[in-house]
């Protein structure tokens, strides 16, 4: 859907370009990437390495989100959650978002390749390609497993951070990837439950639309159990200590508790879906924070 852009002020234009990147999501991804760097280094990395890594990673994630908005310009006006974005609101041409997204990824590749290392640059590019082509263009509109498989895109930042710090990808980095991969379905499906009508109107086969609420809740419970297992496994790589293990177990059990209560909540009630979504955000921040707090030097 192409909408002729309305005249806007320069500050509004800047704000629209920032919103294309989905800054709150990018910030969460940067936290996981930075924490992975700290764990890999056993402490705070040199700012001369940390800053270009976060800048390059942020540009890559933000660029992927901008291309996502360009591609979804036909369904975003239909959904209450997305109709105020710059393109469906008529404040920006779709082509501008596409160019911005590609330019951001190119800048990311240059920054990471020149100031960090080639492996970090390639992993960041892989995350971009995964999100844009595998999730957005291929899976999102075709299968209720879109979030399960596509969740790998949001799990790349720890790999980038670890590679930036060490020049390689270790087992611990792969487990951090796995933690985010397992976290994504129960996180996003809790949102999809109370945004069910949005996805139904747009024809997107999210799990609640395609398989029903109860199936979604059961699968969320399964992934929350797998998440607990993945988070505990990180301890056995010996990069984090007992405090992390205790925190991972407590946070994981609480997440499972939320999923169990959500399972018992009758449709169409969404109180616990909203609570589970909010807790899932806290969970991810907390689990990575405890990695840093209890890193083995």
Secondary structure, DSSP 8 states (H G I E B T S, - for coil): ---------HHHHHHHHHHHT-HHHHHHHHHHHHHHHHHHHTS---HHHHHHHHHHHHHHHHHHHHHHHHHGGGTGGG-TTTTTSTTTTTSS-HHHHHHHHHHHHHHHHHHHHHHT-HHHHHHHHHHHHIIIIIIIIIITTT-TTHHHHHGGGGGHHHHHHHHHHHSS--HHHHHHHHHHHHHHHHHHHHHHHHTHHHHHHHT---HHHHH-HHHHHHHHHHHHHHHHHHHHHGGGGTSB-HHHHHHHHHHHHHHHHHHHHHHHS-TT--HHHHHHHHHHHHHHHHHHHHHHHTB--
